Amino acid sequence: MVYIDENSGKKFSRKSPPEQSARMVETIFGCKWSLTVYQLLRNDINRPGEMVRSVEGLTTKVLNECLRKNVRFGILERMSYNEVPPRVEYNITPFGTKFIRILDELEKLQSEIEGDMPV
């Protein structure tokens, strides 16, 4: 659909929401552990066992589900090493770095909203 500004005569097309990125943000915020995982990775804790031991209440099953979602979205990459015993590490991808910056900005916005709200 095209809209015409009556004052300037300019034509504008209807702007659609960014479906994939909005779904990604919703999925990541819906996973209560993703932001914690990013914090761990920023602190060089990148092995699943170490992550579980570092966070009270985080289980291996829930962590693995969270990590799989993040790998599927391209936010994290899984590195598997052919060693005995096997070793797996996760790292933030370049795309993930951009995505996490956006999440950081949303967190700042939330803080501003909470700061402006009357008590």
Protein Blocks (a to p, Z undefined) as FASTA:
>chain_A
ZZddfknopacddddddfklmmmmmmmmmpmklmmmmmmmmnopabfklmmmmpghiafk
lmmmmmmmmmmnomaccdddddddddddddddfklmmmmmmmmmmmmmmmmmmmmpcZZ
